[in-house]
């Protein structure tokens, strides 16, 4: 419910919750900017929620919640043992409030998503969230806060992390990159649009994805305008992702490229070069086994068979099978690849043919003696 309430209405509404033990979802939001309720009023209303022990989703947005109301909420949260999602966006929650909230969430073993967007949380508050939230929290939204990432913070534990609309420091991209290169990083989606990232930051982030096989979404372009700090990424910065998504140095390099990242934008973004978008689109293929093959076929007109020659003819059946599966319409490529393979080791090929002929002759000799 999007509700702009006065003090009297708020107290009446919250008193009604005392008799709603089976309440599963509660959405109260006032993002009109009216600020008709303050921290003290909310602190007096929130204790009524203690009766809602079965609640799964709780949203209290835009009600000027700060230290007092966070203290009140922290006291009732341990009773909400089935809570899955908690949204407290658009309030006045700072680093001290975060410490209070985390104490109340320690036992929330089912909590999956915490939304604290549009508050006043800085790096210290983010650190408290990283260290103190229960392990079940996989989705953290701290967009539109005061986070700068001006010191090293481990961003490993979350699957989805929204840092959009924070004024990151020049070293912020390196902090993110340090987590993305870590093999223990669980991030699958990270939102970084409107954070003043430029070409240098984009290049750092791109390099961190070379060996990353988890991250599917890194949103660097959104729908914000320049006045809000649209990321200043030019074609140079976007193109830094191209050799990560498809390294054309050789077939092995192409095969070892990043085949996991699917999105660099929230919606279609014309700023991203077509070549980069094309590789992102290829990564969206449901048949993950064919992604590398398609990149190889699209970027290598000629398949160099030399690295396979050491195995003699042992690999030829596999080469033929691979070409049959992924290069069905590329007859010239199939023939040239097989020709190069056989030409490099003609003796083995001839011996194989002669062996078959001798076998047939011996069979005929045996039949003639019978």
C-alpha positions in Angstrom: 0.0 0.0 0.0 1.4 3.4 -1.0 0.2 5.4 1.9 0.8 9.0 3.0 -0.4 8.9 6.6 -0.6 11.4 9.4 0.4 10.5 12.9 -3.2 9.6 14.0 -3.8 7.3 10.9 -0.4 5.6 11.4 -1.1 4.8 15.0 -4.6 3.5 14.2 -3.2 1.3 11.4 -0.4 -0.2 13.3 -2.6 -1.0 16.3 -4.7 -3.1 14.0 -1.6 -5.3 13.3 -1.7 -6.5 16.9 -4.5 -8.9 15.9 -3.0 -10.1 12.7 -0.8 -13.0 13.7 -1.3 -14.8 10.4 -0.3 -11.7 8.3 2.2 -12.9 5.5 3.0 -9.7 3.7 3.0 -6.0 4.6 3.8 -3.2 2.2 3.7 0.3 3.4 5.4 3.0 1.3 5.3 6.8 1.1 7.8 7.9 -1.5 5.9 11.2 -2.1 8.5 13.1 0.0 5.8 14.4 2.4 7.7 13.1 5.4 4.5 13.3 7.4 5.9 10.7 9.9 9.2 11.0 11.7 11.5 8.6 13.5 9.9 8.9 16.9 6.4 8.3 15.5 7.6 5.2 13.7 9.4 4.0 16.8 6.1 4.1 18.6 4.2 2.3 15.9 6.6 -0.6 15.1 6.3 -2.6 18.3 2.7 -3.5 17.2 4.3 -5.7 14.5 5.6 -8.1 17.2 2.4 -10.1 16.8 3.0 -10.7 13.1 5.2 -13.8 13.7 4.3 -15.4 10.3 5.2 -12.5 8.1 7.3 -13.3 5.1 7.7 -9.9 3.4 7.9 -6.6 5.2 8.3 -3.2 3.4 8.5 0.1 5.3 9.7 2.7 2.8 9.8 6.5 3.0 8.9 7.0 6.6 12.0 8.8 7.9 13.1 5.8 9.9 16.4 6.3 11.8 18.0 5.3 15.1 14.8 5.1 17.2 12.6 3.3 14.7 15.5 0.9 13.8 16.0 0.1 17.5 12.2 -0.7 17.7 12.3 -2.8 14.6 15.4 -4.7 15.7 13.6 -5.7 18.9 10.7 -7.3 17.0 12.7 -8.9 14.1 13.7 -11.9 16.2 10.0 -12.8 16.5 9.6 -12.9 12.7 11.4 -16.2 12.2 10.0 -16.8 8.7 10.9 -13.4 7.2 12.2 -13.7 3.6 12.4 -10.1 2.4 12.9 -6.9 4.3 12.7 -3.5 2.4 13.5 -0.3 4.3 14.3 2.0 1.3 14.0 5.7 1.2 14.4 6.3 4.9 17.2 8.0 7.0 19.2 4.9 7.9 22.9 5.5 8.4 25.8 3.4 9.5 24.8 3.4 13.2 21.3 2.3 12.3 22.8 -0.6 10.3 24.6 -1.8 13.4 21.3 -1.8 15.3 19.4 -3.6 12.5 22.0 -6.3 12.0 21.7 -7.2 15.7 18.0 -7.9 15.2 18.6 -9.9 12.1 21.2 -12.3 13.4 18.6 -15.1 13.9 16.8 -14.5 10.6 18.0 -17.7 9.0 15.4 -17.5 6.2 16.0 -13.9 5.2 17.1 -13.8 1.5 16.7 -10.2 0.4 17.5 -6.9 2.2 16.7 -3.6 0.5 18.3 -0.5 2.1 18.3 1.6 -1.1 17.9 5.4 -0.8 19.4 5.8 2.7 22.6 7.3 4.1 24.8 4.2 4.4 28.6 4.5 3.9 31.5 2.1 3.6 31.4 1.4 7.3 27.7 0.4 7.2 28.4 -1.8 4.1 31.2 -3.5 6.0 28.8 -4.2 8.9 26.3 -5.7 6.5 28.9 -7.9 4.9 30.2 -9.2 8.2 27.0 -9.4 10.2 24.1 -10.4 8.1 23.0 -14.1 8.3 24.4 -16.4 5.6 21.0 -16.8 4.1 21.0 -13.2 2.7 22.0 -13.5 -1.0 20.5 -10.3 -2.3 21.6 -6.9 -0.9 20.3 -3.6 -2.3 22.3 -0.5 -1.1 21.7 1.7 -4.1 21.5 5.5 -3.7 23.5 5.6 -0.5 26.9 7.2 0.4 29.1 4.2 -0.4 32.4 5.0 -2.1 34.4 1.8 -1.8 37.4 3.9 -0.9 38.9 0.9 1.0 39.1 -2.8 0.3 35.9 -4.6 1.2 35.1 -8.2 0.4 32.0 -8.4 -1.9 32.2 -12.1 -2.2 29.2 -13.4 -0.2 26.2 -12.0 -2.0 24.7 -13.4 -5.2 23.0 -10.1 -6.2 24.5 -6.7 -5.1 23.1 -3.4 -6.1 25.5 -0.5 -5.7 23.9 1.7 -8.3 23.8 5.5 -7.8 26.6 5.6 -5.3 29.5 8.0 -5.9 32.3 5.5 -6.0 35.9 6.6 -5.5 38.4 6.3 -8.3 39.6 3.1 -6.6 36.1 1.7 -6.4 36.3 -0.4 -9.6 39.5 -2.1 -8.3 37.7 -3.0 -5.1 34.9 -4.7 -7.1 37.5 -6.4 -9.4 39.4 -7.8 -6.5 36.3 -9.8 -5.5 35.4 -10.9 -9.0 38.8 -12.5 -9.5 38.5 -14.4 -6.2 37.4 -18.0 -6.8 35.2 -17.8 -3.7 33.1 -15.0 -5.1 29.4 -15.8 -5.3 28.3 -12.7 -7.3 25.9 -13.5 -10.1 24.6 -10.0 -10.6 26.1 -6.6 -9.7 24.6 -3.2 -10.5 27.1 -0.3 -11.0 25.3 2.2 -13.2 25.3 5.8 -12.1 28.5 5.4 -10.1 30.8 7.7 -12.1 32.8 4.8 -13.6 34.7 5.8 -16.8 36.8 4.0 -19.3 39.6 3.2 -16.9 37.2 1.7 -14.4 35.5 -0.3 -17.2 38.8 -1.7 -18.3 39.6 -2.8 -14.8 36.2 -4.5 -14.4 36.5 -6.2 -17.8 39.9 -7.7 -16.9 38.5 -9.2 -13.7 36.0 -11.3 -15.7 38.5 -13.4 -17.6 38.3 -16.4 -15.3 35.0 -15.6 -13.7 32.3 -18.3 -14.4 29.6 -17.0 -12.1 28.7 -13.4 -13.0 26.0 -13.2 -15.6 25.1 -9.5 -15.2 27.2 -6.4 -14.6 25.0 -3.4 -15.2 27.1 -0.4 -16.1 24.5 1.4 -18.2 21.1 2.3 -16.9 18.4 5.0 -17.6 19.8 7.8 -15.5 20.8 11.1 -17.0 24.2 13.0 -16.8 23.0 15.2 -13.9 22.8 12.1 -11.7 26.2 10.8 -12.7 25.7 8.6 -15.7 28.8 6.5 -16.1 31.2 8.2 -18.5 32.1 5.1 -20.4 32.9 5.7 -24.1 33.4 3.1 -26.9 37.0 2.6 -25.6 35.7 1.4 -22.3 33.0 -0.8 -23.7 35.5 -2.4 -26.2 37.7 -3.5 -23.2 35.1 -6.3 -22.7 35.5 -7.6 -26.3 38.7 -9.6 -25.9 37.4 -10.9 -22.6 34.2 -12.2 -24.2 36.0 -13.4 -27.3 39.8 -13.5 -27.5 40.6 -14.1 -31.1 44.4 -14.6 -30.6 44.0 -18.3 -31.3 41.4 -21.1 -31.0 42.4 -22.0 -27.5 42.2 -18.3 -26.4 38.7 -18.1 -27.9 37.7 -21.3 -26.1 39.0 -19.9 -22.8 37.1 -16.6 -23.1 34.3 -15.6 -20.8 31.1 -17.4 -21.9 29.1 -16.5 -18.8 28.5 -12.7 -18.8 25.2 -11.9 -20.5 24.3 -8.3 -19.7 26.2 -5.0 -19.3 23.0 -3.0 -19.3 19.6 -3.0 -17.6 17.7 -2.5 -20.9 18.9 -2.2 -24.4 21.7 0.4 -24.5 22.8 2.0 -27.8 26.0 3.1 -26.2 27.5 -0.4 -26.2 29.2 -1.3 -29.5 27.5 -3.9 -31.7 30.5 -6.3 -31.5 30.3 -6.4 -27.7 26.5 -6.8 -27.8 26.9 -9.7 -30.3 29.2 -11.6 -27.9 26.8 -10.9 -25.0 24.0 -12.2 -27.0 25.9 -15.4 -27.9 26.5 -15.9 -24.2 22.7 -16.0 -23.7 22.5 -19.3 -25.7 20.7 -21.9 -23.7 23.0 -24.6 -25.0 26.1 -23.6 -23.1 28.2 -26.2 -24.8 27.8 -24.5 -28.1 28.8 -21.0 -27.0 32.5 -21.4 -27.4 32.0 -23.4 -30.6 30.0 -20.6 -32.2 32.6 -18.0 -31.2 35.3 -20.1 -32.7 33.4 -20.5 -36.0 32.5 -16.8 -36.2 36.0 -15.5 -35.5 38.3 -18.1 -37.1 37.8 -18.7 -40.9 40.5 -21.3 -40.7 40.9 -23.8 -37.9 44.5 -24.4 -37.1 45.0 -28.2 -36.5 48.7 -28.0 -35.6 48.2 -28.2 -31.8 46.4 -31.5 -32.3 49.1 -33.2 -34.5 51.0 -34.6 -31.5 48.1 -37.0 -30.9 48.4 -38.3 -34.5 45.1 -39.7 -35.9 43.6 -40.5 -32.5 41.8 -37.1 -32.4 40.6 -37.1 -36.0 37.2 -38.8 -35.2 36.6 -36.2 -32.5 37.5 -33.4 -34.9 35.1 -34.8 -37.5 32.3 -35.1 -34.9 32.9 -31.6 -33.7 32.7 -30.2 -37.2 29.6 -32.2 -37.9 27.9 -30.8 -34.9 28.8 -27.1 -35.0 29.9 -26.5 -38.6 27.2 -28.3 -40.5 26.8 -25.5 -43.0 30.6 -24.8 -43.4 31.5 -27.5 -45.9 34.7 -25.8 -47.0 35.8 -25.4 -43.4 35.2 -29.1 -42.6 37.1 -30.3 -45.7 40.0 -28.0 -45.2 40.4 -28.9 -41.5 40.3 -32.6 -42.2 42.7 -32.2 -45.2 45.2 -30.3 -43.1 45.0 -32.9 -40.3 45.6 -35.8 -42.7 48.2 -34.1 -44.8 50.3 -33.4 -41.7 50.6 -37.1 -40.9 50.2 -38.9 -44.3 52.2 -42.0 -43.3 49.7 -42.9 -40.5 46.8 -42.3 -42.9 48.4 -44.5 -45.6 49.3 -47.2 -43.1 45.8 -47.2 -41.9 44.4 -47.7 -45.4 47.1 -50.3 -46.3 46.4 -52.2 -43.1 42.7 -52.5 -44.1 43.7 -53.7 -47.6 46.1 -56.3 -46.3 43.4 -57.5 -43.9 41.0 -58.0 -46.7 43.6 -59.8 -48.9 44.5 -62.2 -46.1 40.8 -62.9 -45.7 40.5 -63.7 -49.4 43.6 -66.0 -49.2 42.1 -67.9 -46.3 38.8 -68.3 -48.2 40.7 -69.6 -51.3 42.5 -72.3 -49.2 39.2 -73.5 -47.7 
